[in-house]
């Protein structure tokens, strides 16, 4: 299904074309029988993601016991989760509710792409910073306060947001300069770089190079740094003699390890492959994992497996009852 909505005339290399101004998001229209179940599922998960991450943000902001670097970085992760899921899900829910084509303007598509790439790359970089924080806490506990000072934590967080905003601006700008003069059907439920590159009728070599460089930095280098941190952490835990000491040391990083494993699995499935091998069905599944399921599970994992967060939540609930 293709649409001629919002086309305007253009010219390049002596040929006439119609420049696409409106895209059609395919969503899950090829499976109409799944529309209502998906609507209920996506709506419930989106609500849980917003509520769960909002609770994390409120708890860390209001609880004096949650003032350590780990919770500072968790605050940033929850903020990125809200941006990530809110950049995609409202438009997806509209498409599932409506019986007509789910359209998005060119400008709206680029805005969605910017915030999505910003939050996704930010989460990957932040997970690496959080792994380093756990490495210092477990491998250098006596120097933890001096190494992970408020000044360093603030600088790391600012660097994550800034670097990823620059990365997103570059990739979004390179995508926005492309000419889309053929089909305007995006075979996904949100605007993403691989399907947009396939729709372009202008050269995409620079886009592909920048995408590969971003994949190497965020997907490969950050993953190796995270693995390195956990290699040192596991080696340090194994040197602890008491079983109770090992259990407590592992409990401080087990939540983060679960989040890292889940998130990287979804991102690798979606992005670590050339655009020519793009699979709509596979990328819709992986896209749902990192834009919806991951932001929903993150606050649950960190709250259920963290005694300090649960205590802060109980204090907050007691205050609400009063």
Phi and psi restraints in degrees (value plus and minus 20) as a CYANA .aco file:
   2 UNK   PHI    -147.5  -107.5
   2 UNK   PSI     135.8   175.8
   3 UNK   PHI    -147.8  -107.8
   3 UNK   PSI     125.8   165.8
   4 UNK   PHI    -118.8   -78.8
   4 UNK   PSI      -2.5    37.5
   5 UNK   PHI     -81.6   -41.6
   5 UNK   PSI     121.7   161.7
   6 UNK   PHI      41.7    81.7
   6 UNK   PSI      17.1    57.1
   7 UNK   PHI    -113.9   -73.9
   7 UNK   PSI     121.1   161.1
   8 UNK   PHI    -149.1  -109.1
   8 UNK   PSI     126.7   166.7
   9 UNK   PHI     -88.8   -48.8
   9 UNK   PSI     128.9   168.9
  10 UNK   PHI    -171.9  -131.9
  10 UNK   PSI     154.1   194.1
  11 UNK   PHI    -167.1  -127.1
  11 UNK   PSI     117.5   157.5
  12 UNK   PHI    -172.8  -132.8
  12 UNK   PSI     116.4   156.4
  13 UNK   PHI      33.7    73.7
  13 UNK   PSI      12.9    52.9
  14 UNK   PHI      60.3   100.3
  14 UNK   PSI      -9.5    30.5
  15 UNK   PHI    -137.2   -97.2
  15 UNK   PSI     121.5   161.5
  16 UNK   PHI    -102.0   -62.0
  16 UNK   PSI     126.1   166.1
  17 UNK   PHI    -170.7  -130.7
  17 UNK   PSI     156.2   196.2
  18 UNK   PHI    -136.6   -96.6
  18 UNK   PSI      96.3   136.3
  19 UNK   PHI     -96.9   -56.9
  19 UNK   PSI     104.8   144.8
  20 UNK   PHI     -89.0   -49.0
  20 UNK   PSI     108.8   148.8
  21 UNK   PHI    -133.9   -93.9
  21 UNK   PSI     -34.5     5.5
  22 UNK   PHI    -153.4  -113.4
  22 UNK   PSI     111.3   151.3
  23 UNK   PHI    -122.0   -82.0
  23 UNK   PSI     133.7   173.7
  24 UNK   PHI    -129.4   -89.4
  24 UNK   PSI     102.1   142.1
  25 UNK   PHI    -105.8   -65.8
  25 UNK   PSI      96.8   136.8
  26 UNK   PHI     -82.1   -42.1
  26 UNK   PSI     -58.3   -18.3
  27 UNK   PHI      39.3    79.3
  27 UNK   PSI    -149.1  -109.1
  28 UNK   PHI    -138.2   -98.2
  28 UNK   PSI      10.6    50.6
  29 UNK   PHI     -85.8   -45.8
  29 UNK   PSI     -41.0    -1.0
  30 UNK   PHI     -95.8   -55.8
  30 UNK   PSI     -26.9    13.1
  31 UNK   PHI    -148.6  -108.6
  31 UNK   PSI      50.9    90.9
  32 UNK   PHI     -81.2   -41.2
  32 UNK   PSI     -46.8    -6.8
  33 UNK   PHI     -89.0   -49.0
  33 UNK   PSI     -36.6     3.4
  34 UNK   PHI    -116.8   -76.8
  34 UNK   PSI     -19.3    20.7
  35 UNK   PHI     -82.2   -42.2
  35 UNK   PSI     -70.1   -30.1
  36 UNK   PHI     -87.7   -47.7
  36 UNK   PSI     -65.6   -25.6
  37 UNK   PHI     -79.0   -39.0
  37 UNK   PSI     -60.5   -20.5
  38 UNK   PHI     -87.5   -47.5
  38 UNK   PSI     -57.1   -17.1
  39 UNK   PHI     -81.1   -41.1
  39 UNK   PSI     -67.6   -27.6
  40 UNK   PHI     -83.3   -43.3
  40 UNK   PSI     -62.6   -22.6
  41 UNK   PHI     -86.6   -46.6
  41 UNK   PSI     -68.3   -28.3
  42 UNK   PHI     -85.2   -45.2
  42 UNK   PSI     -60.5   -20.5
  43 UNK   PHI     -84.5   -44.5
  43 UNK   PSI     -63.3   -23.3
  44 UNK   PHI     -84.5   -44.5
  44 UNK   PSI     -65.1   -25.1
  45 UNK   PHI     -87.0   -47.0
  45 UNK   PSI     -57.9   -17.9
  46 UNK   PHI     -84.2   -44.2
  46 UNK   PSI     -63.0   -23.0
  47 UNK   PHI     -83.3   -43.3
  47 UNK   PSI     -62.5   -22.5
  48 UNK   PHI     -83.4   -43.4
  48 UNK   PSI     -60.5   -20.5
  49 UNK   PHI     -83.4   -43.4
  49 UNK   PSI     -65.4   -25.4
  50 UNK   PHI     -85.7   -45.7
  50 UNK   PSI     -65.7   -25.7
  51 UNK   PHI     -86.8   -46.8
  51 UNK   PSI     -66.4   -26.4
  52 UNK   PHI     -81.3   -41.3
  52 UNK   PSI     -67.1   -27.1
  53 UNK   PHI     -91.4   -51.4
  53 UNK   PSI     -52.1   -12.1
  54 UNK   PHI     -84.5   -44.5
  54 UNK   PSI     -59.6   -19.6
  55 UNK   PHI     -83.5   -43.5
  55 UNK   PSI     -63.5   -23.5
  56 UNK   PHI     -79.1   -39.1
  56 UNK   PSI     -65.1   -25.1
  57 UNK   PHI     -82.5   -42.5
  57 UNK   PSI     -63.1   -23.1
  58 UNK   PHI     -87.9   -47.9
  58 UNK   PSI     -64.3   -24.3
  59 UNK   PHI     -79.8   -39.8
  59 UNK   PSI     -67.5   -27.5
  60 UNK   PHI     -88.1   -48.1
  60 UNK   PSI     -53.8   -13.8
  61 UNK   PHI     -91.6   -51.6
  61 UNK   PSI     -53.9   -13.9
  62 UNK   PHI    -122.6   -82.6
  62 UNK   PSI     -35.4     4.6
  63 UNK   PHI    -119.2   -79.2
  63 UNK   PSI     101.9   141.9
  64 UNK   PHI     -86.9   -46.9
  64 UNK   PSI     -45.1    -5.1
  65 UNK   PHI     -96.2   -56.2
  65 UNK   PSI     -32.5     7.5
  66 UNK   PHI    -129.6   -89.6
  66 UNK   PSI      37.4    77.4
  67 UNK   PHI    -133.2   -93.2
  67 UNK   PSI     -11.6    28.4
  68 UNK   PHI     -99.5   -59.5
  68 UNK   PSI     144.2   184.2
  69 UNK   PHI     -75.7   -35.7
  69 UNK   PSI     -56.4   -16.4
  70 UNK   PHI     -78.0   -38.0
  70 UNK   PSI     -63.0   -23.0
  71 UNK   PHI     -97.4   -57.4
  71 UNK   PSI     -48.1    -8.1
  72 UNK   PHI     -82.0   -42.0
  72 UNK   PSI     -65.0   -25.0
  73 UNK   PHI     -90.6   -50.6
  73 UNK   PSI     -53.4   -13.4
  74 UNK   PHI     -84.3   -44.3
  74 UNK   PSI     -56.1   -16.1
  75 UNK   PHI     -79.2   -39.2
  75 UNK   PSI     -64.8   -24.8
  76 UNK   PHI     -85.5   -45.5
  76 UNK   PSI     -58.6   -18.6
  77 UNK   PHI     -83.6   -43.6
  77 UNK   PSI     -62.7   -22.7
  78 UNK   PHI     -83.4   -43.4
  78 UNK   PSI     -58.3   -18.3
  79 UNK   PHI     -82.8   -42.8
  79 UNK   PSI     -62.7   -22.7
  80 UNK   PHI     -86.0   -46.0
  80 UNK   PSI     -56.6   -16.6
  81 UNK   PHI     -80.6   -40.6
  81 UNK   PSI     -62.5   -22.5
  82 UNK   PHI     -83.8   -43.8
  82 UNK   PSI     -64.1   -24.1
  83 UNK   PHI     -83.0   -43.0
  83 UNK   PSI     -64.7   -24.7
  84 UNK   PHI     -80.4   -40.4
  84 UNK   PSI     -74.4   -34.4
  85 UNK   PHI     -91.9   -51.9
  85 UNK   PSI     -52.2   -12.2
  86 UNK   PHI     -96.7   -56.7
  86 UNK   PSI     -38.7     1.3
  87 UNK   PHI     -97.4   -57.4
  87 UNK   PSI     -37.1     2.9
  88 UNK   PHI    -136.4   -96.4
  88 UNK   PSI     -68.4   -28.4
  89 UNK   PHI     -85.9   -45.9
  89 UNK   PSI     -60.3   -20.3
  90 UNK   PHI     -75.1   -35.1
  90 UNK   PSI     -65.4   -25.4
  91 UNK   PHI     -88.2   -48.2
  91 UNK   PSI     -55.5   -15.5
  92 UNK   PHI     -84.8   -44.8
  92 UNK   PSI     -61.8   -21.8
  93 UNK   PHI     -85.4   -45.4
  93 UNK   PSI     -57.9   -17.9
  94 UNK   PHI     -81.1   -41.1
  94 UNK   PSI     -62.1   -22.1
  95 UNK   PHI     -84.9   -44.9
  95 UNK   PSI     -55.3   -15.3
  96 UNK   PHI     -94.1   -54.1
  96 UNK   PSI     -48.7    -8.7
  97 UNK   PHI     -99.5   -59.5
  97 UNK   PSI     -59.7   -19.7
  98 UNK   PHI     -98.4   -58.4
  98 UNK   PSI     126.5   166.5
  99 UNK   PHI    -108.4   -68.4
  99 UNK   PSI     -30.7     9.3
 100 UNK   PHI    -117.6   -77.6
 100 UNK   PSI     158.6   198.6
 101 UNK   PHI     -82.3   -42.3
 101 UNK   PSI     118.9   158.9
 102 UNK   PHI    -110.1   -70.1
 102 UNK   PSI      77.5   117.5
 103 UNK   PHI    -118.7   -78.7
 103 UNK   PSI     135.5   175.5
 104 UNK   PHI    -163.1  -123.1
 104 UNK   PSI     115.5   155.5
 105 UNK   PHI     -87.7   -47.7
 105 UNK   PSI     140.7   180.7
 106 UNK   PHI     -78.0   -38.0
 106 UNK   PSI     -65.0   -25.0
 107 UNK   PHI     -85.5   -45.5
 107 UNK   PSI     -60.0   -20.0
 108 UNK   PHI     -85.0   -45.0
 108 UNK   PSI     -56.9   -16.9
 109 UNK   PHI     -85.1   -45.1
 109 UNK   PSI     -63.4   -23.4
 110 UNK   PHI     -86.9   -46.9
 110 UNK   PSI     -56.6   -16.6
 111 UNK   PHI     -86.0   -46.0
 111 UNK   PSI     -63.5   -23.5
 112 UNK   PHI     -81.5   -41.5
 112 UNK   PSI     -62.1   -22.1
 113 UNK   PHI     -82.5   -42.5
 113 UNK   PSI     -62.3   -22.3
 114 UNK   PHI     -81.4   -41.4
 114 UNK   PSI     -71.5   -31.5
 115 UNK   PHI     -88.7   -48.7
 115 UNK   PSI     -52.8   -12.8
 116 UNK   PHI     -87.8   -47.8
 116 UNK   PSI     -69.6   -29.6
 117 UNK   PHI     -84.1   -44.1
 117 UNK   PSI     -58.4   -18.4
 118 UNK   PHI     -79.9   -39.9
 118 UNK   PSI     -70.0   -30.0
 119 UNK   PHI     -92.4   -52.4
 119 UNK   PSI     -59.2   -19.2
 120 UNK   PHI     -85.6   -45.6
 120 UNK   PSI     -68.7   -28.7
 121 UNK   PHI     -86.0   -46.0
 121 UNK   PSI     -54.9   -14.9
 122 UNK   PHI     -83.2   -43.2
 122 UNK   PSI     -60.5   -20.5
 123 UNK   PHI     -85.8   -45.8
 123 UNK   PSI     -61.2   -21.2
 124 UNK   PHI     -82.7   -42.7
 124 UNK   PSI     -64.2   -24.2
 125 UNK   PHI     -88.6   -48.6
 125 UNK   PSI     -58.6   -18.6
 126 UNK   PHI     -87.9   -47.9
 126 UNK   PSI     -55.8   -15.8
 127 UNK   PHI     -82.0   -42.0
 127 UNK   PSI     -53.9   -13.9
 128 UNK   PHI     -87.9   -47.9
 128 UNK   PSI     -62.7   -22.7
 129 UNK   PHI     -82.9   -42.9
 129 UNK   PSI     -60.4   -20.4
 130 UNK   PHI     -87.0   -47.0
 130 UNK   PSI     -54.0   -14.0
 131 UNK   PHI     -85.9   -45.9
 131 UNK   PSI     -59.6   -19.6
 132 UNK   PHI     -84.4   -44.4
 132 UNK   PSI     -60.0   -20.0
 133 UNK   PHI     -79.2   -39.2
 133 UNK   PSI     -64.1   -24.1
 134 UNK   PHI     -88.0   -48.0
 134 UNK   PSI     -53.6   -13.6
 135 UNK   PHI     -82.1   -42.1
 135 UNK   PSI     -66.8   -26.8
 136 UNK   PHI     -84.9   -44.9
 136 UNK   PSI     -60.8   -20.8
 137 UNK   PHI     -83.8   -43.8
 137 UNK   PSI     -57.4   -17.4
 138 UNK   PHI    -113.2   -73.2
 138 UNK   PSI     -59.1   -19.1
 139 UNK   PHI    -108.8   -68.8
 139 UNK   PSI     -44.1    -4.1
 140 UNK   PHI    -154.9  -114.9
 140 UNK   PSI      38.9    78.9
 141 UNK   PHI     -82.4   -42.4
 141 UNK   PSI     -53.6   -13.6
 142 UNK   PHI     -90.5   -50.5
 142 UNK   PSI     -44.1    -4.1
 143 UNK   PHI    -128.0   -88.0
 143 UNK   PSI     -10.8    29.2
 144 UNK   PHI     -78.6   -38.6
 144 UNK   PSI     -68.0   -28.0
 145 UNK   PHI     -84.1   -44.1
 145 UNK   PSI     -57.7   -17.7
 146 UNK   PHI     -95.9   -55.9
 146 UNK   PSI     -55.2   -15.2
 147 UNK   PHI     -94.0   -54.0
 147 UNK   PSI     -72.7   -32.7
 148 UNK   PHI    -110.1   -70.1
 148 UNK   PSI      42.6    82.6
 149 UNK   PHI     -93.8   -53.8
 149 UNK   PSI     138.1   178.1
 150 UNK   PHI     -74.9   -34.9
 150 UNK   PSI     -55.4   -15.4
 151 UNK   PHI     -85.2   -45.2
 151 UNK   PSI     -64.9   -24.9
 152 UNK   PHI     -86.1   -46.1
 152 UNK   PSI     -62.3   -22.3
 153 UNK   PHI     -81.8   -41.8
 153 UNK   PSI     -63.0   -23.0
 154 UNK   PHI     -83.7   -43.7
 154 UNK   PSI     -59.9   -19.9
 155 UNK   PHI     -86.2   -46.2
 155 UNK   PSI     -61.1   -21.1
 156 UNK   PHI     -83.8   -43.8
 156 UNK   PSI     -64.9   -24.9
 157 UNK   PHI     -83.4   -43.4
 157 UNK   PSI     -64.0   -24.0
 158 UNK   PHI     -83.0   -43.0
 158 UNK   PSI     -58.9   -18.9
 159 UNK   PHI     -84.5   -44.5
 159 UNK   PSI     -60.6   -20.6
 160 UNK   PHI     -80.6   -40.6
 160 UNK   PSI     -71.1   -31.1
 161 UNK   PHI     -83.4   -43.4
 161 UNK   PSI     -60.9   -20.9
 162 UNK   PHI     -91.5   -51.5
 162 UNK   PSI     -68.9   -28.9
 163 UNK   PHI     -78.4   -38.4
 163 UNK   PSI     -63.3   -23.3
 164 UNK   PHI     -93.5   -53.5
 164 UNK   PSI     -50.5   -10.5
 165 UNK   PHI     -86.9   -46.9
 165 UNK   PSI     -60.2   -20.2
 166 UNK   PHI     -84.6   -44.6
 166 UNK   PSI     -65.3   -25.3
 167 UNK   PHI     -79.0   -39.0
 167 UNK   PSI     -64.7   -24.7
 168 UNK   PHI     -86.5   -46.5
 168 UNK   PSI     -58.8   -18.8
 169 UNK   PHI     -83.3   -43.3
 169 UNK   PSI     -62.1   -22.1
 170 UNK   PHI     -83.8   -43.8
 170 UNK   PSI     -70.6   -30.6
 171 UNK   PHI     -87.6   -47.6
 171 UNK   PSI     -58.1   -18.1
 172 UNK   PHI     -88.0   -48.0
 172 UNK   PSI     -61.2   -21.2
 173 UNK   PHI     -83.3   -43.3
 173 UNK   PSI     -61.1   -21.1
 174 UNK   PHI     -85.9   -45.9
 174 UNK   PSI     -55.3   -15.3
 175 UNK   PHI     -91.4   -51.4
 175 UNK   PSI     -59.7   -19.7
 176 UNK   PHI     -85.9   -45.9
 176 UNK   PSI     -46.9    -6.9
 177 UNK   PHI     -99.6   -59.6
 177 UNK   PSI     -30.4     9.6
 178 UNK   PHI     -91.0   -51.0
 178 UNK   PSI     136.0   176.0
 179 UNK   PHI    -119.9   -79.9
 179 UNK   PSI     109.4   149.4
 180 UNK   PHI    -135.3   -95.3
 180 UNK   PSI      78.8   118.8
 181 UNK   PHI    -139.6   -99.6
 181 UNK   PSI     -12.7    27.3
 182 UNK   PHI    -137.2   -97.2
 182 UNK   PSI    -140.8  -100.8
 183 UNK   PHI     -85.7   -45.7
 183 UNK   PSI     125.4   165.4
 184 UNK   PHI    -134.0   -94.0
 184 UNK   PSI      -0.9    39.1
 185 UNK   PHI    -112.5   -72.5
 185 UNK   PSI      92.9   132.9
 186 UNK   PHI    -108.3   -68.3
 186 UNK   PSI      97.1   137.1
 187 UNK   PHI    -101.8   -61.8
 187 UNK   PSI      37.4    77.4
 188 UNK   PHI    -176.8  -136.8
 188 UNK   PSI     155.5   195.5
 189 UNK   PHI    -121.5   -81.5
 189 UNK   PSI     -13.1    26.9
 190 UNK   PHI    -174.3  -134.3
 190 UNK   PSI     148.7   188.7
 191 UNK   PHI     -97.8   -57.8
 191 UNK   PSI     103.7   143.7
 192 UNK   PHI    -158.8  -118.8
 192 UNK   PSI     132.7   172.7
 193 UNK   PHI     -80.9   -40.9
 193 UNK   PSI     -71.8   -31.8
 194 UNK   PHI     -74.7   -34.7
 194 UNK   PSI     -70.3   -30.3
 195 UNK   PHI     -87.8   -47.8
 195 UNK   PSI     -49.3    -9.3
 196 UNK   PHI     -88.9   -48.9
 196 UNK   PSI     -58.5   -18.5
 197 UNK   PHI     -83.5   -43.5
 197 UNK   PSI     -55.7   -15.7
 198 UNK   PHI     -88.5   -48.5
 198 UNK   PSI     -45.2    -5.2
 199 UNK   PHI    -105.0   -65.0
 199 UNK   PSI     -36.2     3.8
 200 UNK   PHI     -92.9   -52.9
 200 UNK   PSI     123.6   163.6
 201 UNK   PHI    -127.3   -87.3
 201 UNK   PSI      -9.2    30.8
 202 UNK   PHI    -132.8   -92.8
 202 UNK   PSI     143.6   183.6
 203 UNK   PHI     -78.2   -38.2
 203 UNK   PSI     116.8   156.8
 204 UNK   PHI    -139.6   -99.6
 204 UNK   PSI      -0.7    39.3
 205 UNK   PHI     -81.1   -41.1
 205 UNK   PSI     -66.6   -26.6
 206 UNK   PHI     -82.5   -42.5
 206 UNK   PSI     -62.2   -22.2
 207 UNK   PHI     -79.5   -39.5
 207 UNK   PSI     -64.8   -24.8
 208 UNK   PHI     -84.5   -44.5
 208 UNK   PSI     -59.8   -19.8
 209 UNK   PHI     -83.8   -43.8
 209 UNK   PSI     -66.2   -26.2
 210 UNK   PHI     -85.6   -45.6
 210 UNK   PSI     -55.5   -15.5
 211 UNK   PHI     -86.1   -46.1
 211 UNK   PSI     -61.9   -21.9
 212 UNK   PHI     -85.2   -45.2
 212 UNK   PSI     -61.8   -21.8
 213 UNK   PHI     -82.2   -42.2
 213 UNK   PSI     -61.4   -21.4
 214 UNK   PHI     -85.5   -45.5
 214 UNK   PSI     -60.3   -20.3
 215 UNK   PHI     -80.9   -40.9
 215 UNK   PSI     -61.5   -21.5
 216 UNK   PHI     -85.6   -45.6
 216 UNK   PSI     -64.6   -24.6
 217 UNK   PHI     -89.8   -49.8
 217 UNK   PSI     -73.7   -33.7
 218 UNK   PHI     -99.6   -59.6
 218 UNK   PSI     -58.5   -18.5
 219 UNK   PHI    -106.9   -66.9
 219 UNK   PSI     -59.9   -19.9
 220 UNK   PHI    -116.3   -76.3
 220 UNK   PSI     -77.0   -37.0
 221 UNK   PHI     -82.9   -42.9
 221 UNK   PSI     -66.2   -26.2
 222 UNK   PHI     -84.0   -44.0
 222 UNK   PSI     -57.6   -17.6
 223 UNK   PHI     -84.5   -44.5
 223 UNK   PSI     -61.7   -21.7
 224 UNK   PHI     -86.3   -46.3
 224 UNK   PSI     -59.4   -19.4
 225 UNK   PHI     -83.7   -43.7
 225 UNK   PSI     -60.5   -20.5
 226 UNK   PHI     -85.1   -45.1
 226 UNK   PSI     -63.9   -23.9
 227 UNK   PHI     -81.1   -41.1
 227 UNK   PSI     -60.3   -20.3
 228 UNK   PHI     -81.2   -41.2
 228 UNK   PSI     -64.3   -24.3
 229 UNK   PHI     -79.8   -39.8
 229 UNK   PSI     -64.2   -24.2
 230 UNK   PHI     -94.3   -54.3
 230 UNK   PSI     -44.1    -4.1
 231 UNK   PHI     -83.4   -43.4
 231 UNK   PSI     -66.4   -26.4
 232 UNK   PHI     -85.4   -45.4
 232 UNK   PSI     -57.6   -17.6
 233 UNK   PHI     -83.6   -43.6
 233 UNK   PSI     -67.6   -27.6
 234 UNK   PHI     -83.5   -43.5
 234 UNK   PSI     -62.0   -22.0
 235 UNK   PHI     -81.4   -41.4
 235 UNK   PSI     -59.4   -19.4
 236 UNK   PHI     -88.5   -48.5
 236 UNK   PSI     -59.7   -19.7
 237 UNK   PHI     -85.0   -45.0
 237 UNK   PSI     -59.9   -19.9
 238 UNK   PHI     -84.4   -44.4
 238 UNK   PSI     -43.8    -3.8
 239 UNK   PHI    -101.4   -61.4
 239 UNK   PSI     -32.2     7.8
 240 UNK   PHI     -92.2   -52.2
 240 UNK   PSI     111.5   151.5
 241 UNK   PHI     -99.2   -59.2
 241 UNK   PSI     -63.2   -23.2
 242 UNK   PHI    -101.1   -61.1
 242 UNK   PSI     124.2   164.2
 243 UNK   PHI     -85.7   -45.7
 243 UNK   PSI     -56.6   -16.6
 244 UNK   PHI     -85.9   -45.9
 244 UNK   PSI     -59.8   -19.8
 245 UNK   PHI     -83.6   -43.6
 245 UNK   PSI     -60.3   -20.3
 246 UNK   PHI     -84.3   -44.3
 246 UNK   PSI     -61.9   -21.9
 247 UNK   PHI     -84.0   -44.0
 247 UNK   PSI     -64.6   -24.6
 248 UNK   PHI     -85.9   -45.9
 248 UNK   PSI     -60.2   -20.2
 249 UNK   PHI     -84.6   -44.6
 249 UNK   PSI     -62.7   -22.7
 250 UNK   PHI     -89.9   -49.9
 250 UNK   PSI     -53.1   -13.1
 251 UNK   PHI     -85.5   -45.5
 251 UNK   PSI     -45.9    -5.9
 252 UNK   PHI     -92.6   -52.6
 252 UNK   PSI     -38.0     2.0
 253 UNK   PHI    -144.0  -104.0
 253 UNK   PSI     -23.0    17.0
 254 UNK   PHI     -85.0   -45.0
 254 UNK   PSI     -57.9   -17.9
 255 UNK   PHI     -83.2   -43.2
 255 UNK   PSI     -66.6   -26.6
 256 UNK   PHI     -82.8   -42.8
 256 UNK   PSI     -58.0   -18.0
 257 UNK   PHI     -84.5   -44.5
 257 UNK   PSI     -59.0   -19.0
 258 UNK   PHI     -83.2   -43.2
 258 UNK   PSI     -65.3   -25.3
 259 UNK   PHI     -83.2   -43.2
 259 UNK   PSI     -64.0   -24.0
 260 UNK   PHI     -80.2   -40.2
 260 UNK   PSI     -66.6   -26.6
 261 UNK   PHI     -81.0   -41.0
 261 UNK   PSI     -65.8   -25.8
 262 UNK   PHI     -87.5   -47.5
 262 UNK   PSI     -65.3   -25.3
 263 UNK   PHI     -87.8   -47.8
 263 UNK   PSI     -66.0   -26.0
 264 UNK   PHI     -86.3   -46.3
 264 UNK   PSI     -52.9   -12.9
 265 UNK   PHI     -81.3   -41.3
 265 UNK   PSI     -64.5   -24.5
 266 UNK   PHI     -88.3   -48.3
 266 UNK   PSI     -62.9   -22.9
 267 UNK   PHI     -88.6   -48.6
 267 UNK   PSI     -61.5   -21.5
 268 UNK   PHI     -80.5   -40.5
 268 UNK   PSI     -61.1   -21.1
 269 UNK   PHI     -82.5   -42.5
 269 UNK   PSI     -55.4   -15.4
 270 UNK   PHI    -105.8   -65.8
 270 UNK   PSI     -58.2   -18.2
 271 UNK   PHI    -133.6   -93.6
 271 UNK   PSI     -49.3    -9.3
 272 UNK   PHI    -102.9   -62.9
 272 UNK   PSI      47.8    87.8
 273 UNK   PHI    -185.6  -145.6
 273 UNK   PSI     129.6   169.6
 274 UNK   PHI     -87.0   -47.0
 274 UNK   PSI     134.8   174.8
 275 UNK   PHI     -79.9   -39.9
 275 UNK   PSI     -50.2   -10.2
 276 UNK   PHI     -85.7   -45.7
 276 UNK   PSI     -43.2    -3.2
 277 UNK   PHI    -116.8   -76.8
 277 UNK   PSI      -2.0    38.0
 278 UNK   PHI     -81.5   -41.5
 278 UNK   PSI     108.7   148.7
 279 UNK   PHI    -138.2   -98.2
 279 UNK   PSI      90.7   130.7
 280 UNK   PHI     -76.7   -36.7
 280 UNK   PSI     -66.0   -26.0
 281 UNK   PHI     -83.6   -43.6
 281 UNK   PSI     -66.0   -26.0
 282 UNK   PHI     -82.9   -42.9
 282 UNK   PSI     -62.6   -22.6
 283 UNK   PHI     -92.9   -52.9
 283 UNK   PSI     -46.1    -6.1
 284 UNK   PHI     -87.2   -47.2
 284 UNK   PSI     -60.5   -20.5
 285 UNK   PHI     -86.1   -46.1
 285 UNK   PSI     -70.5   -30.5
 286 UNK   PHI     -85.7   -45.7
 286 UNK   PSI     -54.1   -14.1
 287 UNK   PHI     -83.2   -43.2
 287 UNK   PSI     -60.1   -20.1
 288 UNK   PHI     -84.6   -44.6
 288 UNK   PSI     -53.1   -13.1
 289 UNK   PHI     -86.1   -46.1
 289 UNK   PSI     -68.4   -28.4
 290 UNK   PHI    -110.1   -70.1
 290 UNK   PSI     -35.2     4.8
 291 UNK   PHI    -118.6   -78.6
 291 UNK   PSI     -36.9     3.1
 292 UNK   PHI    -149.0  -109.0
 292 UNK   PSI     -75.6   -35.6
 293 UNK   PHI     -90.0   -50.0
 293 UNK   PSI     -63.0   -23.0
 294 UNK   PHI     -82.2   -42.2
 294 UNK   PSI     -68.3   -28.3
 295 UNK   PHI     -82.4   -42.4
 295 UNK   PSI     -44.7    -4.7
 296 UNK   PHI     -97.2   -57.2
 296 UNK   PSI     -60.6   -20.6
 297 UNK   PHI     -98.7   -58.7
 297 UNK   PSI     -50.6   -10.6
 298 UNK   PHI     -73.5   -33.5
 298 UNK   PSI     -73.9   -33.9
 299 UNK   PHI     -85.2   -45.2
 299 UNK   PSI     -51.0   -11.0
 300 UNK   PHI     -87.5   -47.5
 300 UNK   PSI     -65.9   -25.9
 301 UNK   PHI     -82.1   -42.1
 301 UNK   PSI     -66.0   -26.0
 302 UNK   PHI     -91.3   -51.3
 302 UNK   PSI     -48.4    -8.4
 303 UNK   PHI    -103.8   -63.8
 303 UNK   PSI     -62.5   -22.5
 304 UNK   PHI     -90.6   -50.6
 304 UNK   PSI     -48.0    -8.0
 305 UNK   PHI    -124.2   -84.2
 305 UNK   PSI      -5.2    34.8
 306 UNK   PHI    -152.2  -112.2
 306 UNK   PSI      94.2   134.2
 307 UNK   PHI     -85.7   -45.7
 307 UNK   PSI     -57.4   -17.4
 308 UNK   PHI     -85.5   -45.5
 308 UNK   PSI     -59.9   -19.9
 309 UNK   PHI     -86.4   -46.4
 309 UNK   PSI     -61.5   -21.5
 310 UNK   PHI     -85.0   -45.0
 310 UNK   PSI     -58.8   -18.8
 311 UNK   PHI     -85.7   -45.7
 311 UNK   PSI     -62.0   -22.0
 312 UNK   PHI     -84.3   -44.3
 312 UNK   PSI     -57.0   -17.0
 313 UNK   PHI     -86.6   -46.6
 313 UNK   PSI     -60.7   -20.7
 314 UNK   PHI     -83.3   -43.3
 314 UNK   PSI     -62.1   -22.1
 315 UNK   PHI     -82.7   -42.7
 315 UNK   PSI     -60.1   -20.1
 316 UNK   PHI     -85.5   -45.5
 316 UNK   PSI     -61.2   -21.2
 317 UNK   PHI     -85.1   -45.1
 317 UNK   PSI     -57.7   -17.7
 318 UNK   PHI     -84.8   -44.8
 318 UNK   PSI     -59.3   -19.3
 319 UNK   PHI     -85.2   -45.2
 319 UNK   PSI     -57.7   -17.7
 320 UNK   PHI     -85.6   -45.6
 320 UNK   PSI     -55.6   -15.6
 321 UNK   PHI     -87.7   -47.7
 321 UNK   PSI     -53.3   -13.3
